[in-house]
Amino acid sequence: APFTVQFDESSFTGAPIFSIIWDFGDGNFSTQLNPSHTYTTPSVYNVSVTIITTNQCLGIVTLTASGTITVHPSPVAGISASPLVTSIINPLITFNNLSTGAISCLLYFGDGSISTTCDTAHSYLEPGTYTATQVVENSYGCKSTASITIEIKPEFFFYIPNAFTPTDNGINDIFVPKIMGVKDYHLMIFDRWGKLFFESDEINTGWNGYYKGDLCQQDVYVWKLQFTDLVELKQHAYVGHVTLVR
């Protein structure tokens, strides 16, 4: 439910039809030849059609045929999410299943990811506006859908450490800025006399403290960082110092 049925009298053969009455079984009738009718309440309906014909030999003839229409209940989809608007720094969204009458539920997050559990949480990896769609189904195979809009706003931030210890012990071995929400990234490392020791266009690629295969001496080095933020598309350039500790 709601379930629309198209009725058709074309299977009747015989004398020309003088009149026709369809009884849809729910208190509604039609005198159209091929009516359609929508059942809004789940039930089993006894449907009949009465055809009156004119026959030269028999005069007026009344014929009645009957059958049943079964209308199953539909589930009711429902979904909520929190927060509806957030930034890419906090992209975790909690979804709650508010559907009724369903035995299964699929949740399409709008970014290509799918969950078979509708009470769940999901992190979006990119800024944007996403339409999350819930599809529920009951034991009769009837489905219902509900959608909700999630907005992930762009935001940028960066943090640059002032020292690192490239001792290959897995702790603070690499000098790399912690950065998010940027493009056109470029990092350069110089010694105090302006000699370029390292550069990278990859956000997650940092300096390991080596130059031409040799570990550099303990000293203070100069870094220069350039990027364009994704919030206002402004270009940024920063210069600072980092200490290599051996």
C-alpha positions, 0 to 999 in steps of 0.5 A: 500500500498504496497499490494501484491496479489497472483493470482491463475488460479486453478478455471479454468476448461476445456481444457488444457491451451495453454497460459495465460496472466494476466493484473494487471491493473497498466501497468504490465503483467505476463504469469505465471500461478499463479503470485504474484504482489505488488501494491505500489500506492493506487487506484482501479485496473481493473485486467483481465486474458486471457486464451487460450486453445486448444480444439479438437472440437472447436480449439483455444478458448480464455476466459477472466475474470476480477475483481478489486483490491482496494489498500488503502493508508497506514499511515506513522508512525514517532516518535522522543524522547528527550533525547535519552540518559540520566541517571536514575536521570533524566529519563523523556523522551518526545515523539513527534508524527511525523506520518501522515495519521493516526487516532489512535496511540499507543506508547509502551515504552518498559518497559511494559507501553503503551500510547494511546497518542503519544505526551507524556512524560514517566519516566523510573524506571530502567536503561537499553536500551528500544525500544519504538514502535509506532503503527498507524492506519488509517480509512481503518484499515491499520497500520504502525510502527516506533521504537526508542531506549532510553538508561537510564544509571545507576547512583548513589547518596546519601545525608545524613541529619545531624539532625532530630526531631522525634516529630511525627509532620510529618516534619523531623521525620525520619532519612533516607539517600536519595539514588538511584542507589545502591544495597546491602544496609545496614544502622546501627545507634549506640550511642557514646559508640558503642551500636547498636540502629537500622539497616535496609536493606531497602532503604526507611526504616529509624530510627524513633529515638526510641529504644525498644519502647522508644524515645531516648534522645537528643544526637549525634549518629553515622551512618554507611552506606554500599552499592554497586553502580550500575554504577561500582559495587563498594562497599562503606562504610561511617561513619558519625554523626546525631543529634537527636533533641527533 
